[in-house]
Amino acid sequence: MISASLRILNPFKYKPWQDIYQGSWAVSKNKTLELQLSRYAYYLFEFNISLDWQGRDHAGPEFGLNILGWEIRIALVDNRHWDGYTGWWAS
């Protein structure tokens, strides 16, 4: 698992989160590509990257960037849920 994030809070936040566009496309039986564009004024700048391929629900690489309240998120998620008892995907 590799994850990194950098955030700069917006001291003048005034608007709640607003979803502008959200799309998802099936890539394979268990993988889905997701794209999300939203308005989220809580941060002036935010950068997220996660390369989790397993070990949590809907694992997969994810990239997020927020500049001046405009946020884009791209992820290739697994549609399955992780079973912590067995250490593998739940059926």
C-alpha positions as CSV (number, residue, x, y, z in Angstrom):
1,M,0.0,0.0,0.0
2,I,1.3,3.4,-1.0
3,S,-0.6,6.5,0.0
4,A,0.3,10.2,0.1
5,S,-1.7,13.4,0.6
6,L,-1.0,17.1,0.9
7,R,-3.7,19.6,2.0
8,I,-3.9,23.3,2.6
9,L,-7.1,24.3,4.5
10,N,-9.2,27.2,3.2
11,P,-9.8,29.6,6.1
12,F,-12.6,31.3,4.1
13,K,-14.7,28.1,3.4
14,Y,-18.3,29.0,2.8
15,K,-19.9,26.5,0.4
16,P,-20.8,22.9,1.2
17,W,-19.7,20.0,-1.0
18,Q,-21.5,19.9,-4.4
19,D,-21.2,17.1,-7.0
20,I,-20.8,18.5,-10.5
21,Y,-20.2,15.3,-12.5
22,Q,-19.9,11.6,-11.6
23,G,-19.3,8.8,-14.1
24,S,-18.3,5.2,-13.9
25,W,-17.5,2.6,-16.5
26,A,-17.0,-1.2,-16.1
27,V,-13.5,-2.1,-17.2
28,S,-13.8,-5.8,-16.3
29,K,-15.9,-8.1,-14.2
30,N,-14.4,-6.8,-10.9
31,K,-13.0,-3.4,-11.8
32,T,-14.7,0.0,-12.4
33,L,-13.2,3.2,-13.6
34,E,-14.7,6.2,-11.7
35,L,-14.4,9.9,-12.6
36,Q,-15.8,12.6,-10.3
37,L,-15.8,16.4,-10.6
38,S,-17.0,18.3,-7.6
39,R,-16.9,21.7,-5.8
40,Y,-15.5,21.4,-2.3
41,A,-14.3,24.6,-0.8
42,Y,-12.9,23.1,2.5
43,Y,-9.3,23.0,1.0
44,L,-7.4,25.6,-1.0
45,F,-5.2,22.8,-2.3
46,E,-5.4,19.1,-1.9
47,F,-3.5,16.3,-3.6
48,N,-4.2,12.6,-2.9
49,I,-2.7,9.4,-4.3
50,S,-3.4,5.9,-3.2
51,L,-2.1,2.7,-4.7
52,D,-4.0,0.1,-2.6
53,W,-4.7,-3.0,-4.7
54,Q,-6.2,-5.0,-1.8
55,G,-6.8,-5.0,1.9
56,R,-9.8,-2.7,2.0
57,D,-13.3,-2.5,0.4
58,H,-13.2,-1.2,-3.2
59,A,-9.4,-1.1,-3.3
60,G,-7.6,0.2,-6.3
61,P,-5.5,3.1,-7.4
62,E,-6.9,6.5,-6.8
63,F,-5.8,10.0,-7.7
64,G,-7.4,13.2,-6.4
65,L,-6.6,16.9,-7.0
66,N,-8.4,19.9,-5.5
67,I,-7.4,23.4,-6.6
68,L,-9.3,26.4,-5.2
69,G,-12.3,24.3,-4.4
70,W,-12.6,22.4,-7.7
71,E,-11.9,18.8,-7.2
72,I,-11.3,15.9,-9.6
73,R,-11.0,12.3,-8.5
74,I,-10.1,9.4,-10.8
75,A,-10.1,5.8,-9.4
76,L,-9.9,2.3,-10.7
77,V,-11.8,0.5,-7.9
78,D,-12.6,-3.2,-7.2
79,N,-16.3,-3.9,-7.0
80,R,-15.8,-6.5,-4.3
81,H,-15.6,-6.2,-0.5
82,W,-12.6,-7.2,1.5
83,D,-13.0,-10.0,4.2
84,G,-10.6,-9.1,7.0
85,Y,-11.0,-12.6,8.6
86,T,-9.9,-14.5,5.6
87,G,-7.6,-11.8,4.1
88,W,-9.2,-12.1,0.7
89,W,-12.1,-10.8,-1.3
90,A,-15.6,-11.8,0.0
91,S,-17.9,-13.7,-2.4
